[in-house]
């Protein structure tokens, strides 16, 4: 694998160079935020020398900021030989791991409000902590960009994603999808190899660039560093042993509904503690939950939230799988495939100007839609299956959903087969090969 893969976020990140607002780059640990910032610095170097980079992983830098929150500003001015307010040429400031020293947000607000000729980028792996701090100090002054593990589009260098190229809203017939998928079928051997690797190993760049043993070590190191570093960054005091038990337990609920009461009973941990552990997982962007799509007239639907981990490799490591063959023999493969599809769609959606939302649907009559894409008045159901065959049960679930939401014009199923169209309740359901995600 190439050491540096072109990230889908790159163009948006370079566009931020011309914007006045502070750019906040956030995402889980080890997804490549530092690499992307350093690449942006290299991109700038031919144009200017006024570039300053500080990593708050450096304890000495953090201690200097703690003593004087203006430390970075003073350090830049010392290196420039003049005050920042006297700068005619734009200055670029990059602050890595910003969540580790909340005081820097006060400094950045001060510089922004003084209308200094400086563009600031801040990275961090605790989204909610950063949002809470920026809400206090940088309200209306910041743009957020999100970086997640590598998507299939990035890893396979496959630029024919339905989400990116056409969009769920604009599909009208099978011909569009056949044209979009034709490139993938011509490279299917290479694509299947990448797909299998990502299902099992996930999308963390360091994991995918290593051999088997190194990949296992990298995933293990992620879990250790997550417990050791990210928890401390958020500032919550937790019982590490109980937190790890909860973390491991939740991995079994990937792409499924979970219940705190049952979890507390199974683990023997107080529910209040579990709430705090779960809040921590969300703050550090390790898990995402989907709410149900509610139909007011329908009483018999599930209302628990649906859980997704941010990376299939982390999930598989927590579950204890050592090989892809072992995963394939388990009954967990369908959950991992659903997670793979969701992770790819979710990663693309977070930086989408359209800002779509995702839901799920499940009732007590065994009808289920894995996730529902919604933007404004447009709502479309999406199903997944690790199979080349579409079951009647899947189509009956679409029929139920279309009956409840008559405004929906079509739906999608990501699976292992070729493009097909099914007529369900007078509406089209497009079956798509997984690589169109």
N, C-alpha and C positions, 0 to 999 in steps of 0.2 A: 504494500500500500504506500502511496506517496506520503511523505512526511507531513506536508501541508496540503489540506484539501480545501478547495474553494467553498466557503460557507455562503449559504443563501442570504445571510444577513449582511454580507460585505458591502453591497451597493448602498443599502440604507445607512450603514455606518459611515461610509465615505461622504454621503450626502449631509450627514450631521456636521461635518467640518465647517460648512458655510452658515450654520444656524447659531444664533446667539444663545439659545437655551443650553443649560447644562445637560449633557447626555449621560444617562444612567444605563449601564450595561449590566444586566443581572441574569442569573441562571444558577443551576446547581453546581456543586463543586466538581472540578476536573472536566468540564465540558469544553474548555478552550478559550475562556474569556481573556486570560493573560496573553495567550498566543495571538489572539485577534487584536488586542491593544498594541502589542509589540509590532505586529504587521502594519497596523495603521501608522505607527511612528516611522517605520521604514518607508512607508508610502509618502510621508511628509518630508523626510530628510532632504531630498533633492530640491525642495521648495523653500525651506527655512531651517535655521539653526535654533530658533526660539522654541525648543521642545523640552519639557521637563517631566520626568517620570518618577513617581514615588510609590513604593509598594508598602502597604501597611502590614505586610507579613513581617517586616523588619521591626523588631522590638525596639531598637534604638530610635527609629523614626516615630514610632507610637509614643514613646516616653517623652520625646521632644515636643510633640503635639500636645500631650497631656499637660506639660509645664507651661506651654504657650500655644494657644490654638492658632496663632498667626505664624507659627514656625515656617510653614511651607512658603507663605507669601514673602517673608523676610529672607528665606534661603534663596528664592528665585531672584529677588532684588539684589542680593549680594553677588550672585553669579552674573547678573546682567550689568551690574555697575551703576544702576539707576533705579528709580521707583517704577513700578509697573504702570502707574498713571501717566508716566512720561513716554511709554512705549508707542511708537508710531506703527511698527510692524506687529501683526497679531502674534500673541503668545499662546502656545498650546500646552495645557497642563493635563497630565494623565495620573489619576490616583487609583491604584489597584487594591482590591480587598477593602473597600471603603467602609464596610460594616464594622471593621475592627476598631475604628476610632471615630465615634459619632461626632466628636468636636469639629471634624473637618467640614461638616455641613454648615456650621455657623460661619466658618471662614469663607466658604464658597458663596454663601448668601451675601456676605459683606462685599465680596469682590463683584458679584453680579449687580448688586444695587448701586455700586459706585460707577457702573458703566465702564469698567476697565476693558481694555482691548485684549481680552483673554478668553479663550475657549476651553471649557473644562469637560473632561470625560472621567466618570467614576464607575468602577466595576465593583460588584459584590455578589456574594452567594446566599444572602439572606434577604429575599425580596420584600417580605412584610416588614422586617426591621428597617430596611432602607426606605420603604414607602412611608412608614410611620415618621421617620426622621425628616424626610423631604416634605411631607405634608406640613410639618411644623415650620420648617425653615425655607423650603424651596417651592412652596405652592405657586403654581403658574410659571415656574422658572425652569422646569425640567421636562425632558423627553425621555421616555423609557423604551429600551430595546431589550429583547429577551433572547438568550442563547441557550439551546438545549443540546443533548447529545446529537451526534451526526444523524441526519435523516437519510432515508434510502436514496433520495434524489442526490444528495451530496456524495454519499459513499459510492454509488454506482455511476456518478456523473451522468445521470439520466434526467434530461430536461423536459420530459414529457408527462409530468405530474398533472393529473386532472385538475387538482386544486389550483395549481399555479398557472397552467396554460389556458384553461377554459373557465373553470369555476363550476361548482355544483348548480348554480342558478341558470347557466346558459346552455346546458345540454338539452338538445331537442330530439336527436335521433341516434341510432346505433352507428351510422356511418362516421360521425365525428369521433366516436370512441375507437372504432376499428382503425382509423387513420392514426390516432394517437398511440395505439398499442402496437402498431406494425413494427416500429423500431425495436421495441422490447423483445418481440418474438425472434427477430433476426439475431439478437445477442443473448438468447435465453439461457445458454449454458453458463455464461459469465454472470448473468443476473441471478440465476438460481444459486450459484456459489456464494455471492454476496448476501443474498436473502437468507440463506441458511446460517451464515456467520452472524448476521445481525439479529436473527431470532434468538440465537443462543448467547452470543457474547454482548449484545446490546450495541450502543453507539458511542461509548466513551472513547475519544481519539487514542489515548494511550493503550487501551485494551485492544482495540482493533489493529493497532500497528505492531502488536507483539505476537510471539508464538504462544502455544497452548499454556505452558507452565507459567510464562511471564504474564499472560492474560489473567490466569487464576490469581496470581500474586497481586496484580494490579487491582483486581476487584476486591480481594481481601484487604489490601491497603486502603482502598476507598472507605470500606466499612470502618476500619480502625481510625482513620483520620477524620471521618465524619463524626464518630462518637467523641473523639478527642478534641477536635477543633470547632466544628460548626456549632455544636451544642453550647460551647463556651462563648462563641461569638454572639449567639442570641441572648445569652445571659440568664437562661432559666436553670434553676437548680433541680436536677433530676437524679433518681437512682439509676445509675448507668446499667446495672444488671437487669433491672426490670424494664428499662427502656429498650435494651437490646432484645429481650424476650418479646416485647410488644412489636418491635420492628420486624422480627422474624415471623411472628404469628400473622401479622398483617399481609406479608408477602403471599400467603396462601389465599388471600381474598382479592388478589389482582383480577381486575375485570369482573368484579362481583360486588354484591351488596354486603355490607358489614354491619354488625350490631354491637354497640359498646357493652350492653348488658351481658350478652353471651361471652364476649371477650373477657370481661372482668371475671365472670364465673370460671371460664376455662383456665385463665392464668392465675387466678387468686390475687389479682391486683385491684385496688380500689378504683372505682369508675372515675373519680376526680383526677387521679393520677394519669389514667389513660387519656382523658381529655387533654391534659397538658402535653403528654407525649405526642399526641396526634397533632396538636397545634404546632409543636416543634417541627414535625415532619413537613407540615404545610409551609411554615415560615422559611424553611431551607429548601423548598421546591422539590422535595423528594417524592411527595405524593400529591395527586390532584383528585378531587372528587367531583362527581357529576350529580346534580339534583334531578329528580324525576320531572318529566313534563306533565303538568297537572291539567286534567280536564275536569272542570268544576262539576259537571253532571255525572261523572264516573266515580263511584265510591270504592270499588274493589281493585285499587292499584297500589303497588308498593310505593312507599314514600321514604325509605331509607336512601342514603347516598351511595353512589357506586364508586369504587376505589380503583385508581390506576397509579402504579409506580412510574417514575420518570424514565426508567431504563430497564429493558428486558434482561440485560446481563446481570444487573444488581439483583433483580427478582430471582433469576435462576440460581445465583450464588447463595442467596438467602434460603432458597428451597433445597440446596444441597446437590443439584444436578452437576455431574462432572463432564458429561459429553452430550452432544446434540442427540445421539442415538438413545441415550437414557431418557431425555426429555420426550422424544417421539414415542417411546413406549409407555409414557405416563398419560394420565387423563387430563394433564395440565396444559398440553400443547395448544388447545383451542383458546385458553385464557391468554397465553403468551402471544398467539397470532392476533387476537383482538387488541391486546396492548400495543403490539407493534404498529398496527394500523392507526390506533388512536394517537399514539405518541407522535407519529409523523404528521397527522392532521393538526394536532394541538400545537406542535412546534411551529407550523406554518401560520396558524391562525393568530398566534400571539403578537406577531409583528404586522398583521394584516390591517390596513387602514379601515377595512369594512367591520372589524371587531365583531365577528360572529360569536355566538354562545353555543355550548354543547349541553345536551340533556340525554336522558335515557327513558325508556318506557318498559314497564313490566306490570302485568295484571295477574290476578289469581286464577285465570283460565289458561295460564301457560303461554300467553302471547308476550313476546319480548322483542324490543328493538335495541340493539347494542348501544348506539348513540344517535342523537338527533342534532343535526346542524340547523341553526336558526339565525337568520339575519333579517331584522325588520319583520315584514310579513311573510318572508320566504322561510319555509320549514321543510326539511327533507329528512326522511328516515334512512339510516345506514346500518347495514348488517355485515357481519364477517363470518367466514367459515373456512377452516383449514381443510378444504376438500375441493375436488373438481366437480362435485355434484351439488345442486341446490335442492334442499329437501322441501317437501310440501309444507312442513311446519314453518319454515322461514317465510314462505309465500303467504301462509295463513296469518302470520303476524303482521305482514304488510297490509293485508286486507283489513285486519282489525284497526290498524293505525289509520289507514285512509278513511275508514268509516267514521273514526273519531275526529279526524282533521281533514275535512273535505277540501281545504285550500291547498294542501300538498299536491303537487302536480306529478311528482315522480320520486323514486327512491333508488338506492344503490346497494349492491352486495359486493364486497371485496372477497375474492376467493382464488383458487388455483387454476381455474380454467380460462377459456377464451371469452371474448365479449359476446354476450347474449342479451336478449330483451324478453321479459316476461310481461304479459298483460295481467294485471291484478286489479280487480274492481274498476275496470275501465282506465287504469293508469299504468304507466310504464315503470317497471323495475329493471334497472340496468345491472347485469352481472359483469364485474370488471376483474381483469387480472390484477393481482396484488401490487404489481410494479407500477400501476398507474396512481398509487397513493402519493 
